[in-house]
Amino acid sequence: MTSSEHAASQRADELRAQLRRHNYLYYVEARPQVSDAEYDRLFRELEQLEREHPALVTPDSPTQRVGAPLPEGQGFAKRRHELPMLSIDSLFTEDEVRDFEKGIRRFLMLAEDAALDWVVEPKFDGASTSLIYEHGRFVAGVTRGDGDVGEEITANLRTVRNLPLRLFEARRAAPALLEVRGEILIERAAFARFNAEREREGRPVLANPRNAAAGALRRNDPAEVARYPLQFHPWAIARVEGGASARFNTHWEGLEALHDWGFPHNPWAERVSGLAGCFDYHARMLARRGELPFDVDGIVAKLDSLALRERLGSTSRSTRWQFAHKFPANEATSTLRAIEFQVGALGRLTPRAHVDPVEIGGVVVRHSTLHNADYVRALGLRIGDRVFLERAGDVIPQVIAVAQAAEGEAPADWRAQRPAELLDGDAPRAGVLCGWREEFAVPASCPACATALVQEGKFWRCPNLYGCAPQVIGRTLMATRRGALEIDGLGERMVEQLVAAGFLRSTADLFHLDALRERLVELERWGEKSVAGLLAQIERARETSFERFLVALAIPDVGAATARALALHFATLDELRAASLEELQHVEGIGPEVARSVREWFERPENQAELERYFSGGLRLSYPRVEVRSDSPFSGKTVVFTGTLAQLGRAEAKKLVESLGGKVASAISAKTHFLVQGEGGGSKKDKAAALGIQVLDEAAFLALAGRAS
């Protein structure tokens, strides 16, 4: 290296250090020490040096926030989260919050007067994102996706000005690995300015800050993303490895570390004691809701103790140690123009209201859920009524009451104001109510296929599983989503085309489309490339897991968690198909209703034919490999609990058995190995004695598990 190159390298390092420090002072401390003009001068000097000496460019340089766009037609790479990004339980009343906390105390066996400390903060309405740093450098950013798999949007996240590309280490050394989770947001004021600029440029205005932020992150050109006024606000450390500075006992300590490393401080976060503190914070934030710069729809409360969090763990969909206490929904009034009956993927009819467009909380609402026939009748709705609408949890619009009943003769323009998409010519389509003051009534037959409806409690269902187009379309979309067969290239419009052309009478027909290749090419907007891509994805989907296949079958009441429980309990699909109601209820978490749903699904001839159609199309199932620990007395054994344990909650005891290679069932059977009896255990002990099953009290169970005190 020549002396001039050495001097350039030294100056570049100095400039990067200065710019990082000024970024920290500006975005984190909110006390800038240089003017914008001085900052720009330093930035331009570094740019010039890097242009003259390309070898000096580093990935974490402040000049490298905007990268090259993705090649035309290329999407974002998928990336699995090392730790799932789980949901947060949404609670709407103080009683629900108290019940949530009682569940925590039961799980942890805590006394009612034992103090619990919480960290509380506003529930920002943005796009959740995970950032990964290695040795202080930002190396990857991933969207939440479905919680298990997201999209890698690293180049787009580099454009977010307050997101550090390199951790600030003046106060605290960077760990070897750091995963930070948070929200990408746009301030309301910045959003208004951004929309005004778009309008001046003749570009469409955006609906709300959240959708704008989420849409920006999925753009293919980072230069376009950089135009959006995005901000990152961290709310958790998911993983941290290496270094004494990265050892925390509480969530609050983690937030302080993030601030030291250069992440923006959340000025609204607080540490409070007990639910009284949570409720007080909720009331204060609700009162200040309009003053906050970002859209918020409630507060989030997280247990501060990381040790307690570790004990609590999580369910299949959400963490047990935090909750969202939502704000009351925003309301508006509008005119009910029509009620349309929609057929769901599982055949259930749901009435949907069509109303005059009205803005609720920054979102224009034209449709609203009406839940079921009983709900509509309880409201006493008639077409033409003025109705109150709210966005439940600030998300789902719904009609909650009649504001003013329709009276007298129809307005002169009533027929002209009916939603055009609900009409065939001048007549309403099947399953549509749109006459002035027309009373609510469930149609006698399915509006999609004219099959006679069947009533199931307060719901109505079309039983024509494989001959009703909305059901075929809906179940196919369910089956091809993430967590099931994962055929990403198959969108709703494509499925509708396949059904309309007669190529898809059930989801299993997907695996026979290769025989129709020449006819597929003739479909509108398909072509050789699209068909080849779809068939390649279908070929990959032919090899799938037992668990994913059960999700794809769309058995009523069987979601991802239940499918996993079934796949772990039954060795093969044939074993599951032959399982009795009693055997199904031996699976932990499956009660009589779900067991009956599974049993009835496998008994129906049309579903048996669907299974055969799958396998004749080349579908191959892989089964989970169950790791049996040979060093544990519970390895490969089934345990049933009864009564109340004194030292462990039921959920924690279940977790202990599973960690030792065992399974927990709900009911006693000949396949049960141990019955653990707590206080108040009942008839299960007699059944266990009759079957020769070993009965353990809590002390014996804990001793066998290596947890004796």
SULLINQUI-V719578 format. One line per field, one symbol per residue. phi: phi as a letter, one per 20 degrees, with the letter a starting at -180 (. if undefined). psi: psi as a letter, one per 30 degrees, with the letter a starting at -180 (. if undefined). burial: 1 if it has 24 or more other ideal C-beta (glycine too) atoms within 12 Angstrom, else 0. A space follows every 10 residues. Layout:
phi->???
psi->???
burial->???
This chain:
phi->.fffffffff ffffffffff ffffffedel bfdcfgffgf ffffffgfgf ffcgfefdge fgedfdefff ggneeffebe ffcgeefdfe ddcfffffff fffffffele ffeffcecdd bfefdcdfbd dcdclndfda ccffmenecc decgffffff feeffbffdf dbffffcbdd daceccfgff ffffffffff emeffefbgf fffffffdfe dgffffffee cdcfcaeebb cnoffddcdc ffffffffff eoeffefefb dcdmfgffff fgfffffegf effdfccqcd dcgfffffff ffmbefcbfe dbbdefegff cbcbefeacd edeefdnfec fcedcfgbec lncedccbfd mbfffffffm fcfofececc dfmlcefbfd aeebffcmff ggegffefgf feddmddffg nddbegmfef bfffcffecm ffedecmedc ceeegdcdgf fffffffffe ffncfldffd effffgffff enecdagffg ecfffdgfff gfffmengff ffffffffff ffdcegffff ffflfgmdef ffffffffed fbfffffefe gffffffgnd dgffgfffff ffefgfffff fffgffenfc dddfeefdff ecfegmdddd dbmdeedcff fffffffffe ndcddecfbf efdcdedefn fdffffffff emefddefff ffffemdfe
psi->kleeeeeeee eeeeeeeeee eeeeeefefh ikflleeeee eeeeeeeeee efifffklfg kffhfjallk lkfkakkkkk kekkjllkkk kfleeeeeee eeeeeeefhk lfgkkkklkk lkjkiajklk kkkkhfkjfk kklebgeeka kjheeefffj egjkfkkkge fkkklekkjk kakklkkeee eeeeeeeeee fglkllelee eeeeeefgkf jfeeeffkik lkjkfljekk kkkffgjkfl eeeeeeeeee ggkkkjffkl klklfeeeee eeeeeeegef fkflkkgalk kkkekfeeee eeblaffllf gllkjllkll llllkjelkk kkklfgfkkk kkkklkkkkj hgkkkflkkg dleeeeeefh kkkfkklkkl jkggdjklkf lkekkklalk legeeffkke fgkjcfkklk gkjgkkgklk kklflkfegg kklkkjbglk kkgieggjee eeeeeeeefg lkfbfiiegj leeeeeeeee fgfjfleffe ggfffgeeee ffkkgdleee eeeeeeeeee ffjlleeeee effhkkgjae eeeeeeefek eleeeeefkl eeeeffkkfj aeeeeeeeee effkefeeee eeeeefggkk kkkkjjjjkf gkfgkglkkk kkakkefkle eeeeeeeefg glkklflklf gkekkjkakg kbfeeeeeee fgkkkkleee eeeefggk.
burial->0000000110 0100110111 1111011100 0000000010 0110111011 0000010101 1111111001 0000010010 1001110111 1100001001 1011101110 0000011111 1111111111 1110011111 1111111111 1111111111 1111111110 0101101111 1111111101 1001100000 0000010111 1111111111 0100111111 1111111101 0000110100 1101111111 1111110111 1101101110 1100100010 0111111111 1111110110 0111110111 1111111011 1111111111 1111111111 1111110101 1110111111 1110110010 1111111111 1111111111 0100010000 0000001110 0100000100 1111110001 0110011110 1010000011 1111110111 1111111111 1111111111 0001101110 0011111111 1110010001 0010010001 1001101100 1101111111 1111111111 1111111111 0010011010 0011111111 0001101110 1100001001 1011001010 1010000000 0001001111 1110101111 1111111101 1111111110 1111111100 1001100100 0011111100 110110000
